[in-house]
Amino acid sequence: MTLAELPLFFLDLQTTGSKPDSGAHILEMAWSSLNGDIESTLVQLPADEKIPYRIQIITGIFNEDMEAAVPVAEVFSRIENSFSGLPCVIHFAQFEKPFLAHAYEQLGKENSLNILCTHEIAKRLFPNLPTRGIKGLAGYFGFPSSDLKRSAQQVAATKVIWKGLVAALAEQGIHSYEELQQWLQITPKGTRTKYEYPLPKEKRLSLPDQPGVYRMVSKWDEVLYVGKATSLKDRVNSYFRGQKNRDPRKLEMLTQTYDLRVTVCGSPLEAALLETDEIKRLDPKYNISLKAGQRSIVFFNRDLTDFNFEQNEEYCFGPFSNPMVFDSIRNLSSCLIEGLFHDNIFYEPVDGALVESGFGLFCERNNLCKETFKSVRSVLAQGLWWNRQYDIEEEEPLEEAEGLDAVESAGAEELDEVQLTAEDIADKFERHFMRAGRSFLRAKQLTRILNADIDFHIMKEDLNSKYHLKIRKGFVNNEAPSDRVRKVQLWNGLDIDTYDRMSVLLSELNKIETQNGEVKIQPL
């Protein structure tokens, strides 16, 4: 019997945290045979247990949904009745195994699951693929890009991965289950020597050195990402340079990118405006900024400990496009106050002991007292100070939105491939502090131009022009009078579209200044 004919089943779990021994529980389970329908169900949590807010946002499973949950014993019984004795295929089984073992132990039953991990197979077959995470690998094999928030979606993706791996294994002369087991035992995990991408190298090297908009396209003609560039050739090729400190989300996207489509524009400003329109039109999965979706603007209180969707005198700091923008520094503050470092300070789970060691190294490097960081505002002040010391140009201007998507896409399977050190964590703290500072400064700048008269002068070899804009409530209105506006609740009645419009305008004004132009902003 070949691997393609092998009777087996696929399984995936969603959980309330990263480890069962830290109090996390199975939240949802889905399963299916190779060609059968996918079944899924929510799993009852212990009495009075609630789903953490962060997990609700990631999965889309909310506390009120749990009324339909069933006992874990019933779920396991349904799976065993259908698939007893068959191999169980899971992507990155290292995550699921502790939860399955814990559940069997709680039920007083023997764990008899014979698990095949597609991630382990992929690491041996494709050592130089940029990522072997479920979204990247499924997209590599042609699975349409999706959020994969729910267990049923992950089972569907794992099926596609399995079929792709079976074909690749056949090319290696591995056709049966027994041959696969032997191959896994004797074949070491591949060591990545360089990244190998599906996109032909000559495709990106032949791009024009002109402003424009680029679209990264999947195997099945899906636009994954839309971006703008002052030079299409330089910007697109920058994604493929170097291997250290690469963004897991971008690597995931590049693993699925088979083609490029570009539109040459007359100027960077035209490219920025076209990019905004294209993102709204195409809704690419890997764009974070400028998408319509379910985004909304949020405002924080003065201590940055709580947020609200409306601006008022208490919730006065903003706007931000993501309520998780300050999560990592708020988590650090809580850990210092409680005297215990947990695994979820950052957007992805990292061992608490390693985080504590890295934070200690960070403070030692910078001659800082740990107690200072018990205050969220003190952490923010440190980030602001760093941003004043370093002139940092952000290619992606709405970086505070990264938090939510990073949680979804930079999974534990990617972290497993990179052995983090205390030095890495110290660097990570510095990046998170700087990001928080940049996000705070950006919110102030967006509010400053929301109602303002703006004069700017573009000076280049082939262009020397002066412009005047009147911005009122986030719109260009050159006929409006220059009347003063009330300072409190400036953003009330406005939405994420206004936020995006002001962000694009601010980004372009900043570029004009960095390119020897002149910008004068007169807030009302």
C-alpha positions in Angstrom: 0.0 0.0 0.0 1.4 3.4 -1.0 1.4 6.5 1.1 -1.2 8.0 -1.2 -3.5 5.0 -0.4 -2.7 4.7 3.3 -5.7 5.0 5.6 -5.1 7.7 8.1 -6.7 10.7 9.7 -5.8 14.4 10.3 -6.1 16.2 13.5 -5.7 19.8 14.8 -6.3 21.5 18.1 -6.9 25.1 19.1 -6.0 25.9 22.8 -6.2 28.6 25.3 -2.5 28.9 25.7 0.9 27.4 24.8 1.3 24.6 27.3 -1.1 22.5 29.4 1.3 22.6 32.4 0.9 26.4 32.5 -2.9 26.1 32.8 -3.9 26.0 29.1 -6.7 23.8 27.8 -7.9 22.3 24.5 -10.5 24.8 23.1 -11.4 23.2 19.8 -10.7 20.0 17.8 -11.1 19.1 14.2 -10.4 15.8 12.4 -11.0 14.2 9.0 -9.9 11.3 6.8 -7.9 12.2 3.6 -11.0 12.4 1.4 -13.7 12.8 3.9 -15.5 15.8 5.3 -13.9 17.7 8.2 -15.6 17.5 11.5 -15.0 20.0 14.3 -16.3 20.9 17.7 -15.6 23.3 20.6 -14.4 21.5 23.7 -15.7 22.3 27.2 -13.3 24.2 29.4 -13.1 23.6 33.2 -15.9 25.2 35.2 -15.6 29.0 35.4 -12.7 29.0 32.9 -12.8 31.8 30.4 -11.0 32.2 27.1 -8.2 34.8 27.4 -9.0 37.9 25.4 -5.8 37.4 23.3 -7.0 33.9 22.2 -10.5 35.2 21.4 -9.0 37.7 19.0 -6.6 35.2 17.4 -9.1 32.3 17.0 -12.4 34.2 16.6 -13.8 31.9 19.3 -15.6 33.9 22.0 -16.9 33.0 25.5 -20.5 33.0 24.3 -19.7 30.4 21.6 -18.8 27.9 24.3 -22.4 27.2 25.0 -22.1 24.7 22.1 -19.0 23.0 23.5 -19.0 19.3 24.3 -17.0 17.3 26.9 -13.5 16.3 25.9 -14.3 12.6 26.6 -17.1 12.7 24.0 -14.8 14.2 21.5 -12.1 11.6 22.0 -14.7 8.9 21.8 -16.0 10.1 18.4 -12.5 10.2 17.0 -11.6 6.7 18.3 -14.8 5.2 17.0 -13.9 6.4 13.5 -10.2 6.1 13.3 -8.9 3.7 16.0 -5.5 2.3 15.1 -4.9 4.5 12.1 -1.9 6.9 11.8 -2.7 10.4 12.9 -1.3 13.3 10.8 -0.7 16.6 12.5 1.3 19.6 11.4 3.9 20.6 14.0 2.8 17.8 16.4 5.2 19.1 19.0 2.5 21.6 20.0 -0.4 19.1 20.1 1.3 16.2 21.8 1.5 17.6 25.3 -2.2 18.6 25.2 -3.3 15.2 23.8 -1.2 13.4 26.5 -2.6 15.6 29.2 -6.2 14.9 28.0 -5.7 11.2 27.9 -4.2 11.3 31.4 -7.2 13.2 32.7 -9.5 10.7 31.2 -7.5 7.8 32.7 -6.9 6.3 29.2 -3.8 5.1 27.4 -2.6 7.5 24.7 -2.4 5.2 21.7 -2.1 7.8 18.9 0.4 7.0 16.3 1.4 10.5 15.1 3.0 11.5 11.8 4.2 15.1 11.9 4.2 16.9 8.5 6.5 19.6 9.9 9.2 17.0 10.7 8.9 15.5 7.2 9.1 18.9 5.6 12.3 19.9 7.5 14.0 16.9 6.0 12.6 17.3 2.5 12.9 21.1 2.2 15.7 22.3 4.4 16.1 25.6 2.5 12.5 26.6 2.2 12.1 29.9 4.0 9.4 28.5 6.3 7.8 25.2 7.1 4.9 26.7 9.1 1.5 25.5 8.2 0.4 28.7 6.3 3.6 29.0 4.4 4.0 25.3 3.5 0.3 24.9 2.6 0.6 28.0 0.3 3.8 26.5 -1.2 1.8 23.5 -2.3 -1.0 25.6 -3.7 -3.5 26.0 -0.8 -5.3 29.3 -1.0 -4.0 31.8 1.5 -6.3 32.1 4.6 -6.1 33.1 8.2 -6.2 29.4 9.4 -7.6 30.6 12.7 -9.8 27.5 13.3 -9.0 23.9 13.6 -11.1 22.9 10.6 -9.1 25.3 8.4 -5.8 23.9 9.7 -6.9 20.3 9.0 -7.8 21.3 5.4 -4.3 22.9 5.1 -2.6 19.8 6.6 -4.4 17.6 4.0 -2.9 19.7 1.2 0.6 19.6 2.8 0.4 15.8 3.2 -0.5 15.3 -0.5 2.4 17.6 -1.4 4.8 15.8 0.8 3.7 12.3 -0.4 4.5 13.4 -4.0 7.9 14.8 -2.9 8.7 11.6 -0.9 7.9 9.5 -4.0 10.5 11.4 -5.9 12.9 10.3 -3.1 11.9 6.7 -3.6 9.8 6.6 -0.5 6.4 5.0 -1.2 5.2 3.1 1.8 4.5 3.8 5.5 7.3 1.4 6.5 9.7 3.2 4.2 8.7 6.6 5.6 9.2 5.4 9.2 12.6 4.1 8.4 13.5 7.3 6.5 12.5 9.5 9.4 14.7 7.5 11.8 17.8 7.6 9.7 17.5 11.0 8.0 18.6 14.0 10.1 16.7 17.3 10.1 18.1 19.4 7.3 20.3 22.3 8.1 19.4 25.4 6.2 22.3 26.7 4.1 20.4 29.4 2.2 16.9 30.4 1.4 15.4 28.9 -1.8 12.3 30.7 -3.1 9.6 29.6 -5.6 9.8 33.0 -7.4 12.3 32.8 -10.3 15.3 35.0 -9.5 15.4 36.5 -13.0 11.8 37.8 -12.6 12.7 40.1 -9.7 16.1 41.1 -11.1 14.5 42.4 -14.3 12.2 44.8 -12.6 12.5 48.5 -13.6 14.3 51.0 -11.4 11.2 53.3 -11.2 8.5 54.1 -8.7 5.5 51.9 -8.7 3.3 49.3 -7.1 4.2 45.6 -6.8 1.9 42.6 -6.2 3.2 39.3 -4.9 1.1 36.4 -6.4 0.7 32.8 -5.3 0.8 29.6 -7.2 -3.0 29.8 -7.8 -3.0 33.5 -9.0 -3.9 34.9 -5.6 -2.5 38.3 -4.7 -0.7 37.8 -1.4 0.7 41.3 -0.9 0.6 44.8 -2.4 3.4 47.3 -1.8 4.7 50.6 -3.1 8.3 51.4 -4.0 10.4 54.4 -5.0 12.4 51.9 -7.0 10.6 48.6 -7.9 13.8 46.8 -8.5 15.5 47.8 -5.2 12.4 47.4 -3.0 11.3 44.0 -4.3 14.8 42.5 -4.2 15.3 43.8 -0.6 12.9 41.0 0.5 15.4 38.4 -0.7 18.6 39.7 0.8 20.3 38.3 3.8 19.2 35.5 6.2 19.6 36.8 9.7 16.8 38.4 11.7 14.3 37.8 8.9 10.6 38.6 9.7 8.8 35.2 10.0 5.7 36.7 8.4 7.6 37.9 5.3 9.3 34.5 5.0 5.9 32.8 5.2 4.7 35.1 2.3 7.8 34.5 0.2 7.4 30.7 0.6 4.1 31.1 -1.3 5.1 33.7 -3.9 5.5 32.3 -7.4 5.0 35.5 -9.5 5.1 39.3 -9.5 2.9 41.9 -11.1 4.0 45.5 -11.1 2.6 48.9 -12.2 5.1 51.6 -13.0 4.0 55.1 -11.6 5.1 58.6 -12.4 6.2 59.4 -8.8 6.3 57.8 -5.3 3.3 59.9 -4.3 1.2 58.3 -7.1 2.5 54.9 -6.1 1.4 55.5 -2.5 -2.1 56.5 -3.6 -2.4 53.5 -5.9 -1.2 51.2 -3.2 -4.0 52.3 -0.9 -6.6 51.7 -3.5 -5.2 48.3 -4.5 -5.1 47.1 -0.9 -8.7 48.1 -0.4 -9.7 46.5 -3.7 -7.8 43.2 -3.4 -7.7 42.7 0.4 -4.4 40.8 0.2 -3.8 38.4 3.1 -0.3 39.6 3.9 -1.0 43.3 4.0 -1.5 44.6 7.5 -2.0 48.3 7.0 -4.7 50.1 4.9 -7.1 47.1 4.8 -10.8 47.6 5.4 -11.7 44.4 7.2 -12.8 44.7 10.8 -10.2 47.2 11.9 -11.1 50.1 14.1 -9.2 52.9 15.8 -8.6 52.7 19.5 -7.5 55.2 22.3 -5.7 54.5 25.5 -6.0 56.0 29.0 -3.1 58.0 30.4 -1.5 55.0 32.1 -1.8 53.0 28.9 -3.4 50.2 30.9 -6.8 50.2 29.1 -8.3 51.2 25.8 -11.5 52.4 24.4 -12.9 52.7 20.8 -14.1 56.3 21.4 -11.8 59.2 22.2 -12.7 61.2 25.4 -10.9 63.0 28.2 -10.1 59.7 30.0 -9.0 57.8 26.8 -7.1 60.6 25.2 -4.0 58.9 23.7 -4.4 57.8 20.1 -5.4 56.9 17.6 -3.9 53.5 17.1 -5.1 50.9 14.7 -4.7 47.9 17.0 -5.5 47.4 20.7 -2.5 45.1 21.1 0.0 47.8 20.2 1.3 48.1 23.8 0.7 44.4 24.9 4.3 43.4 25.2 5.3 46.4 27.4 2.1 46.0 29.5 2.9 42.3 29.9 6.5 43.2 31.0 5.1 45.6 33.6 2.7 43.0 35.0 5.5 40.4 35.2 7.7 42.8 37.1 5.0 43.8 39.5 4.0 40.1 40.2 7.6 39.0 40.3 7.1 36.1 37.8 7.9 36.0 34.1 5.5 34.0 32.0 5.7 32.6 28.5 3.5 35.1 26.7 5.1 38.5 27.1 5.7 38.8 23.4 3.3 38.1 20.5 4.7 34.6 20.3 5.3 32.2 23.2 8.9 32.4 24.6 10.0 30.5 27.7 9.6 32.8 30.7 13.0 31.9 32.2 14.7 32.9 29.0 12.7 36.1 28.8 13.7 37.0 32.4 17.4 36.3 31.6 17.2 38.4 28.4 15.5 41.3 30.2 18.3 41.2 32.8 20.9 41.4 30.1 19.0 44.2 28.4 19.0 46.3 31.6 22.7 45.5 32.2 23.6 46.6 28.7 21.9 49.9 29.0 22.7 50.5 32.7 19.0 50.6 33.6 17.1 49.6 36.8 14.6 46.8 36.4 12.2 48.5 38.8 11.8 51.4 36.3 9.9 49.1 33.9 7.1 48.4 36.3 5.5 51.5 34.9 4.2 51.3 31.3 4.8 55.0 30.9 8.4 54.5 31.9 8.8 51.8 29.3 7.2 54.1 26.7 9.6 56.9 27.8 12.5 54.7 27.2 11.2 53.9 23.7 10.7 57.6 23.0 14.3 58.3 24.1 15.7 55.7 21.8 13.7 57.0 18.8 15.2 60.5 19.5 18.7 59.0 19.5 18.3 57.1 16.2 16.9 58.3 13.0 14.9 55.3 11.9 13.1 55.2 8.6 10.2 52.7 8.6 9.4 51.0 5.3 6.1 49.8 6.7 4.6 52.9 8.4 1.8 51.3 10.3 3.9 49.0 12.3 1.7 49.0 15.4 -0.8 46.9 13.4 1.8 44.1 13.2 1.0 42.7 16.6 -2.2 40.9 15.8 -1.0 39.3 12.6 2.3 38.3 14.1 0.4 36.3 16.7 -1.5 34.5 14.0 1.4 33.7 11.6 4.6 33.5 13.6 3.7 30.1 15.1 5.5 28.0 17.6 6.8 25.8 14.8 8.9 28.6 13.5 10.3 29.4 16.9 11.2 25.8 17.3 13.6 26.1 14.3 15.5 29.1 15.9 17.1 28.5 19.2 16.7 31.9 20.9 19.4 33.2 23.3 19.3 35.8 26.1 21.0 38.2 23.7 18.2 37.6 21.2 15.6 38.4 23.9 17.6 41.6 24.9 17.5 42.7 21.3 13.8 41.9 21.1 13.0 44.1 24.2 14.9 47.0 22.6 12.9 46.6 19.3 9.6 46.4 21.2 10.4 49.5 23.3 11.3 51.4 20.1 8.2 50.2 18.3 6.0 51.4 21.2 7.7 54.8 21.1 7.3 55.1 17.3 3.6 54.2 17.5 3.0 56.8 20.2 4.8 59.5 18.3 3.0 58.5 15.1 -0.4 58.9 16.9 0.5 62.4 17.9 1.6 63.3 14.4 -1.6 61.9 12.8 -3.7 64.1 15.2 -1.5 67.1 14.3 -2.3 66.8 10.6 -6.0 65.8 11.0 -7.0 69.5 10.9 -4.1 71.5 9.5 -2.9 73.8 6.7 0.1 72.2 5.0 2.6 73.7 2.6 5.2 71.5 1.0 7.9 72.1 -1.5 9.3 69.2 -3.6 12.9 69.8 -4.8 14.4 67.3 -7.2 16.5 67.5 -10.3 13.5 67.1 -12.5 10.9 68.7 -10.2 10.6 71.9 -8.2 7.0 72.5 -7.2 5.1 74.1 -4.2 1.8 72.8 -3.0 -0.8 73.8 -0.4 -3.3 71.5 1.3 -6.1 72.2 3.7 -6.9 69.1 5.7 -10.2 69.1 7.6 -11.3 66.1 9.6 -9.0 64.0 7.5 -10.1 65.1 4.1 -8.4 67.5 1.6 -10.6 70.6 1.5 -8.8 73.5 0.0 -12.0 75.7 0.1 -12.3 75.4 3.9 -11.7 78.4 6.2 -8.7 78.3 8.5 -10.8 78.2 11.7 -9.5 76.8 15.0 -11.0 73.4 16.0 -11.8 72.0 19.4 -8.8 69.9 20.7 -10.7 67.3 22.7 -12.2 64.4 20.9 -10.8 65.3 17.6 -11.3 61.8 16.2 -14.9 61.3 17.3 -17.0 60.2 14.3 -14.0 59.2 12.3 -13.0 55.7 11.4 -10.1 53.5 10.2 -10.4 54.9 6.6 -9.5 58.4 8.0 -6.6 56.8 10.0 -5.3 55.2 6.8 -5.6 58.3 4.7 -3.7 60.4 7.3 -1.1 57.7 7.6 -0.4 57.7 3.9 -0.3 61.5 3.9 2.1 61.6 6.9 4.4 59.0 5.3 4.6 61.0 2.1 5.3 64.3 3.9 8.1 62.6 5.9 9.6 61.3 2.7 9.6 64.8 1.2 11.5 66.1 4.2 14.1 63.3 4.0 14.6 64.0 0.3 15.6 67.7 0.9 12.1 69.0 0.5 10.3 71.4 2.8 7.1 70.8 4.7 5.3 73.3 6.9 2.4 72.2 9.0 0.1 74.6 10.7 -2.3 72.7 13.0 -5.7 74.4 13.6 
